[in-house]
């Protein structure tokens, strides 16, 4: 099935992205604990998006492709009153196929990015995927880009959260501590999902970098 082959390829690409991401973070920071101290690492914001630029470019892309993109702001907010932004990507095309026959339903996929503030490449991966899927929609109808974008979005409804941790990202940029991992209250969002909650790799110690604690980001 070409749809599942495509999903498999996308999954492999994302695993590759984040393996490179983890390698890059370990290469430029000093594990395992940072204790809120600056470590002399400063990103090149000619390459990366700070939070303000993330919001600006996301709005520009959503306006350019307003026929296909809807931005939804969460009713509930983070503890610092920042809403999470859900980017909904839709194309009015054919439904997905089941055993070669239309089943009337599209596949639904959710991608989240930017759970850890210091992992800057996550936000760039979000924009890469969003642009990759939308730019083809305005290409020539005979182009590969057009057929790629329309094929994917005809079969899949895609939702994306470009920054899951806006408080942590803004905190990191405000205090110039680019090794900051968690949200502004030092909660590790990646330890607060329902799956394997409280398992190996998490901590109930609020001074730990892997502190799990009730937080509105994952509730949202």
C-alpha positions in Angstrom: 0.0 0.0 0.0 1.7 3.3 -1.1 0.2 5.2 1.9 1.7 2.9 4.5 5.0 2.9 2.6 4.9 6.7 2.8 4.1 6.6 6.5 7.0 4.2 7.1 9.4 6.5 5.2 8.2 9.6 7.2 8.7 7.7 10.5 12.3 6.6 9.5 13.1 10.2 8.6 11.9 11.5 11.9 13.8 8.9 13.8 16.9 10.0 11.9 16.2 13.7 12.7 16.0 13.1 16.4 19.0 10.9 16.6 21.0 13.7 15.0 19.3 16.1 17.4 20.3 14.1 20.5 23.9 13.7 19.2 24.1 17.5 18.6 22.8 18.3 22.1 25.3 16.0 23.8 28.1 17.4 21.7 27.5 21.0 22.8 26.3 20.6 26.4 27.6 19.1 29.6 25.4 16.3 31.0 23.8 15.3 33.3 22.8 18.3 35.4 22.9 22.0 34.7 21.5 23.5 37.9 20.3 26.6 36.0 23.9 27.7 35.2 24.9 29.1 31.8 27.4 26.9 30.0 28.7 29.3 27.3 26.7 27.8 24.4 24.8 30.3 22.3 22.8 29.2 19.2 23.0 31.0 15.9 19.6 32.5 15.4 20.3 33.2 11.8 19.8 29.4 11.6 17.2 28.8 14.3 13.9 30.3 15.3 13.5 32.0 18.6 10.0 32.0 20.0 9.0 35.4 18.5 10.3 34.3 15.0 8.5 31.0 15.4 5.1 32.8 15.9 5.8 35.2 13.1 6.7 32.6 10.5 3.9 30.3 11.5 1.4 33.1 11.0 2.9 34.0 7.6 2.8 30.4 6.4 -0.8 29.9 7.6 -1.9 33.1 5.8 -0.2 32.1 2.6 -1.9 28.7 2.6 -5.1 29.7 4.4 -7.1 27.4 2.2 -5.3 24.4 3.8 -4.0 25.5 7.2 -6.0 26.4 10.3 -4.3 27.6 13.5 -6.1 26.6 16.7 -5.1 28.2 20.0 -5.8 26.1 23.1 -8.4 27.4 25.6 -6.3 26.3 28.5 -2.8 27.8 28.7 0.5 27.1 30.3 1.2 28.3 33.8 2.6 31.5 32.2 -0.6 32.0 30.2 0.8 31.0 26.9 -1.6 29.0 24.6 -0.4 26.0 22.7 -0.9 26.4 18.9 -2.2 23.5 16.9 -1.5 23.7 13.2 -4.2 21.7 11.3 -3.3 20.8 7.7 -6.2 19.7 5.5 -6.8 19.1 1.8 -10.2 18.3 0.3 -9.1 15.2 -1.6 -9.9 11.5 -1.8 -10.1 9.3 1.4 -7.5 6.8 2.4 -7.6 3.3 0.9 -8.3 0.1 2.7 -7.3 -3.1 0.8 -7.2 -1.0 -2.3 -10.8 0.4 -1.9 -11.8 3.8 -0.5 -13.1 3.5 3.1 -14.4 7.1 3.4 -11.9 8.0 6.2 -8.6 9.6 6.2 -5.7 8.6 8.3 -5.1 11.1 11.2 -1.7 11.9 12.4 -0.4 14.2 15.2 3.2 15.4 15.4 4.6 17.3 18.4 7.8 19.3 18.5 9.8 21.3 20.9 9.1 19.5 24.2 12.6 20.2 25.4 13.6 23.9 25.1 17.3 23.3 24.3 16.6 20.9 21.4 16.3 23.7 18.8 16.3 21.4 15.8 12.8 20.2 16.8 11.2 23.5 15.8 13.2 23.5 12.6 12.0 20.0 11.8 8.4 21.3 12.3 8.9 24.1 9.7 10.7 21.7 7.3 7.8 19.3 7.3 5.1 22.0 7.1 6.9 23.7 4.2 7.6 20.4 2.5 3.9 19.5 2.5 2.4 22.9 1.6 4.8 24.4 -1.0 3.8 21.7 -3.5 0.2 22.8 -3.4 1.0 25.9 -5.4 3.4 24.2 -7.8 2.6 23.3 -11.4 0.0 20.6 -11.5 2.4 18.4 -13.5 5.3 18.7 -11.0 6.5 16.1 -8.6 6.1 18.5 -5.7 2.4 19.0 -6.5 1.6 15.3 -6.8 3.6 14.6 -3.6 1.7 17.2 -1.5 -1.7 16.4 -2.9 -1.2 12.7 -2.5 -0.1 12.9 1.2 -2.8 15.5 2.2 -5.5 13.7 0.2 -5.0 10.6 2.4 -3.9 12.0 5.7 -5.2 14.7 8.0 -2.1 16.1 9.8 -2.0 18.1 13.0 1.2 19.6 14.3 2.2 21.4 17.5 5.4 23.2 16.6 6.3 24.2 20.2 5.0 22.0 23.0 7.0 23.9 25.6 6.6 27.7 24.9 7.3 28.6 28.6 10.6 26.7 28.6 11.7 28.1 25.2 10.9 31.7 26.3 12.6 31.1 29.7 15.7 29.8 27.9 15.9 32.8 25.7 15.2 35.3 28.5 18.0 34.0 30.8 20.4 33.1 28.0 20.7 29.5 29.3 20.7 27.5 26.2 21.2 24.2 28.0 17.7 24.7 29.6 15.7 21.5 29.0 12.4 21.8 30.8 9.5 24.2 31.1 9.8 27.4 33.2 9.1 25.5 36.4 11.8 22.8 35.6 9.2 20.1 34.8 10.3 17.7 32.1 7.3 17.5 29.8 8.7 14.3 28.2 8.2 12.5 31.5 4.5 13.5 31.9 2.7 11.6 29.2 0.3 8.8 30.3 2.4 6.1 28.6 4.9 4.6 31.1 4.3 7.5 33.5 6.6 7.3 36.5 8.8 4.7 34.9 12.6 4.4 34.5 14.2 7.7 33.5 11.8 9.9 35.5 12.1 11.4 39.0 9.9 12.8 41.7 12.7 15.0 42.9 11.9 18.6 41.7 15.7 19.3 41.5 16.1 16.6 39.0 16.3 17.4 35.3 13.8 14.5 34.8 11.2 15.8 37.3 7.7 14.6 36.5 4.9 16.8 37.8 1.4 17.7 36.8 1.6 20.3 34.1 -1.0 21.9 31.8 1.0 21.5 28.6 0.4 17.7 28.4 -3.1 18.1 29.8 -3.9 20.4 26.9 
